[in-house]
Each structure stands twice: as C-alpha cells, then as structure tokens.
C-alpha cells in the first residue's frame, strides 16, 4: 500500500516540475510525471532492501527529496539539450535554404 502512495507522490512531484519549471515546451506532457513515478518507486524499493522501515520517517524523506532532485535536474538538462539541438538543427536546415 505504501508503494502506491510513493508512486502518487512521485507523479505529483513530476507534475510540479512539469508546470513550475521552464522548458516544458521541449518535452512531452507525461515525461516528468512518469520519471517521478519511476524514480520514487525505485528509490523506495532500494531503501526497503537496504533495511529502512516502511513506517519510518527517513525512507519518506529520502524518497521524496531524491525524487524531487532527480526530476528537477532531468527537466533542466533535457530542456537545455533539446533547445540546443533544435537551434543547431534549425541552423543546419536554414543554411541550405534557397529564397525564390
């Protein structure tokens, strides 16, 4: 049951990153929430395997803060890389354009 709440929290963090950070025009609308769910679930399972208790506070803090950091960094990096790639592609394509 806790994993369901963790997945929901990851989706909410991903939605927050999607709509509160810049560059949302550079990626799809589901990428950040899906990344948030994935990272939160993987962190939760890894921490339970490491021996943290499900009802302890540390597992929640580590999972939610870690998910937030990963989603924010991913959003900023993806936005920067995609913008640079789009500018390079536009430059490459417009160089061969012939005005008639």
TORKOL-4160 file (C-alpha; in steps of 0.2 Angstrom, whole numbers, padded with zeros to 4 digits, m for minus):
100
<pt num="1" X="0000" Y="0000" Z="0000"/>
<pt num="2" X="0014" Y="0012" Z="0004"/>
<pt num="3" X="0021" Y="0009" Z="m0014"/>
<pt num="4" X="0005" Y="0016" Z="m0021"/>
<pt num="5" X="0007" Y="0032" Z="m0010"/>
<pt num="6" X="0025" Y="0033" Z="m0016"/>
<pt num="7" X="0020" Y="0032" Z="m0034"/>
<pt num="8" X="0007" Y="0045" Z="m0032"/>
<pt num="9" X="0019" Y="0057" Z="m0023"/>
<pt num="10" X="0031" Y="0054" Z="m0037"/>
<pt num="11" X="0018" Y="0058" Z="m0050"/>
<pt num="12" X="0014" Y="0074" Z="m0041"/>
<pt num="13" X="0032" Y="0079" Z="m0040"/>
<pt num="14" X="0034" Y="0076" Z="m0058"/>
<pt num="15" X="0018" Y="0087" Z="m0062"/>
<pt num="16" X="0025" Y="0101" Z="m0051"/>
<pt num="17" X="0041" Y="0100" Z="m0061"/>
<pt num="18" X="0032" Y="0100" Z="m0077"/>
<pt num="19" X="0022" Y="0115" Z="m0074"/>
<pt num="20" X="0033" Y="0125" Z="m0062"/>
<pt num="21" X="0050" Y="0124" Z="m0071"/>
<pt num="22" X="0054" Y="0132" Z="m0088"/>
<pt num="23" X="0057" Y="0122" Z="m0104"/>
<pt num="24" X="0040" Y="0112" Z="m0103"/>
<pt num="25" X="0039" Y="0116" Z="m0122"/>
<pt num="26" X="0054" Y="0104" Z="m0125"/>
<pt num="27" X="0047" Y="0088" Z="m0119"/>
<pt num="28" X="0030" Y="0079" Z="m0118"/>
<pt num="29" X="0017" Y="0081" Z="m0105"/>
<pt num="30" X="0019" Y="0064" Z="m0097"/>
<pt num="31" X="0038" Y="0063" Z="m0097"/>
<pt num="32" X="0041" Y="0072" Z="m0080"/>
<pt num="33" X="0027" Y="0063" Z="m0070"/>
<pt num="34" X="0032" Y="0046" Z="m0077"/>
<pt num="35" X="0050" Y="0050" Z="m0072"/>
<pt num="36" X="0044" Y="0055" Z="m0055"/>
<pt num="37" X="0034" Y="0039" Z="m0053"/>
<pt num="38" X="0049" Y="0028" Z="m0059"/>
<pt num="39" X="0062" Y="0036" Z="m0048"/>
<pt num="40" X="0051" Y="0036" Z="m0032"/>
<pt num="41" X="0047" Y="0018" Z="m0034"/>
<pt num="42" X="0065" Y="0013" Z="m0037"/>
<pt num="43" X="0071" Y="0023" Z="m0023"/>
<pt num="44" X="0058" Y="0016" Z="m0011"/>
<pt num="45" X="0062" Y="m0002" Z="m0016"/>
<pt num="46" X="0080" Y="0001" Z="m0014"/>
<pt num="47" X="0078" Y="0009" Z="0003"/>
<pt num="48" X="0067" Y="m0005" Z="0009"/>
<pt num="49" X="0080" Y="m0018" Z="0003"/>
<pt num="50" X="0093" Y="m0008" Z="0012"/>
<pt num="51" X="0084" Y="m0011" Z="0028"/>
<pt num="52" X="0074" Y="0005" Z="0031"/>
<pt num="53" X="0057" Y="0003" Z="0039"/>
<pt num="54" X="0041" Y="0007" Z="0029"/>
<pt num="55" X="0034" Y="0017" Z="0043"/>
<pt num="56" X="0050" Y="0026" Z="0047"/>
<pt num="57" X="0052" Y="0045" Z="0043"/>
<pt num="58" X="0069" Y="0043" Z="0034"/>
<pt num="59" X="0063" Y="0032" Z="0020"/>
<pt num="60" X="0049" Y="0045" Z="0016"/>
<pt num="61" X="0061" Y="0060" Z="0016"/>
<pt num="62" X="0075" Y="0052" Z="0006"/>
<pt num="63" X="0062" Y="0045" Z="m0007"/>
<pt num="64" X="0053" Y="0062" Z="m0009"/>
<pt num="65" X="0068" Y="0073" Z="m0009"/>
<pt num="66" X="0078" Y="0062" Z="m0020"/>
<pt num="67" X="0064" Y="0061" Z="m0032"/>
<pt num="68" X="0062" Y="0080" Z="m0032"/>
<pt num="69" X="0080" Y="0082" Z="m0036"/>
<pt num="70" X="0081" Y="0070" Z="m0050"/>
<pt num="71" X="0065" Y="0077" Z="m0058"/>
<pt num="72" X="0071" Y="0095" Z="m0057"/>
<pt num="73" X="0089" Y="0091" Z="m0064"/>
<pt num="74" X="0081" Y="0080" Z="m0078"/>
<pt num="75" X="0069" Y="0094" Z="m0083"/>
<pt num="76" X="0083" Y="0107" Z="m0084"/>
<pt num="77" X="0095" Y="0096" Z="m0093"/>
<pt num="78" X="0083" Y="0089" Z="m0105"/>
<pt num="79" X="0076" Y="0107" Z="m0109"/>
<pt num="80" X="0094" Y="0114" Z="m0111"/>
<pt num="81" X="0099" Y="0099" Z="m0123"/>
<pt num="82" X="0084" Y="0099" Z="m0133"/>
<pt num="83" X="0084" Y="0118" Z="m0135"/>
<pt num="84" X="0102" Y="0117" Z="m0141"/>
<pt num="85" X="0099" Y="0103" Z="m0153"/>
<pt num="86" X="0084" Y="0112" Z="m0160"/>
<pt num="87" X="0094" Y="0128" Z="m0163"/>
<pt num="88" X="0108" Y="0118" Z="m0171"/>
<pt num="89" X="0095" Y="0109" Z="m0182"/>
<pt num="90" X="0087" Y="0125" Z="m0187"/>
<pt num="91" X="0104" Y="0132" Z="m0192"/>
<pt num="92" X="0109" Y="0117" Z="m0202"/>
<pt num="93" X="0092" Y="0117" Z="m0211"/>
<pt num="94" X="0091" Y="0135" Z="m0215"/>
<pt num="95" X="0109" Y="0136" Z="m0222"/>
<pt num="96" X="0104" Y="0126" Z="m0237"/>
<pt num="97" X="0088" Y="0136" Z="m0240"/>
<pt num="98" X="0086" Y="0145" Z="m0256"/>
<pt num="99" X="0074" Y="0160" Z="m0257"/>
<pt num="100" X="0064" Y="0161" Z="m0273"/>
